[in-house]
């Protein structure tokens, strides 16, 4: 996505919001961040060669295996514990365990209110 396309899209969103009576400033900032992220991702993807994508996929598979091994050892764990063990962000752990749950590789069991 070109930067001028991004600016044009943001202008259209602002015009729409004026006609709707406005959306809170926080929503506008969130949309700007999302648009910026899409632009950044498209730019990075341009440089990703098949070899780089292959290396990333290998790393992701190895990380999934490490998560499964850790969960088997602990029997019961949490995203912060997994993140600490693998030295990755909790957001990354959440991505991987969500993906693995959808694929049937993990079962996410307990959901409760925090203290």
N, C-alpha and C positions, 0 to 999 in steps of 0.2 A: 504494500500500500504506500503510495507516494505521500510525502508530507503535505502537499497542496490538497490532496484528496482528504486527508485527515482534517485539515483546517476547514475545508468546505463542509465536511460532515458535522464538525463541531458547530459551525455557523447555522446549519440547518436545525440542529438540536436546540440551539439557543432560541431560534425563531419559533420553533414548535412550543417551547416552554413558555414563551411570552404569551402565546395564544391560549395556553392552558391555565393561565393564572400563575405560572411559576412552579418550579420544583425546588425544594430546599437546596441551598448551596452545597451541602455535603453530597447530594446526588450528582450534581454537576461535576464536582471534583472527582468523584468515583468514575464517572463516564470518561472524563479526560484521562485518568490513569489507565483505564481499560483500553482506550483508543491508543494511547502511547505504548502500552504493552504489546498490542497487536502489531503496531508499526515496528517496534524493536524486534519482536519475534520474526517478523517477515524479513527484516534485515539480516538477522543472524542465520536464518534458514538459507538465505542466498549463498552463504559461505560454507554451509555444511555439505561436505563431500560425502559420497557413499561410504568412504572409509571412516569418516568421523561419526556418521550415523551408526555404522556397525560397531564402532568402539563404544559408543554410548549405550547401545542395546546390550552389548556384552556386560558392561558395568551394571546396568539396571538388572539384568538376570542374576549376576553375582550378588548384588545387594538383596534381591528377593530371597535368594538361597540363604544368605546370612540372617535375614529376618526370620525365615522359617526355622532355621537351626536354633536361634535364640529363643523363639517362642516354644519350641519343643523342649529345650532345656529348662525354661522357667515354668512351663505349663500355663502360667497366667502372667501377663505383663501389661504395660501401658505404653502409649506413644512416647512419653518423655523418657521412659527407661530404654526403649529401643533406640531413640535418638542419641541418648548418652552413650550407649554401647557402640553404635556404629559411627558416632561422631558426624552426624548429619542433622539438619534442622528437623524440628517436630513437624513442620509443614510438609517436608519431603516424606517423612514417615507416614503421615496421614494419607498422602497421595498413594504411596506404595501399598499400604494395608487396604485402602479402599479398592484399588485395582485388583489386588490379590483376592479380596473377598468376592468381588464380582466374578472373578475367574474360578471361584470355588477352592482356592488354595488355602484360605484362612477362614475361620469363622469368628465374627465379631460378636461377643456374647453379652456383655453387661453394659447397660446404659443406666446411669443413675444421676441424681442431683448431687452436685459437688457441695462440700461443706461450707 
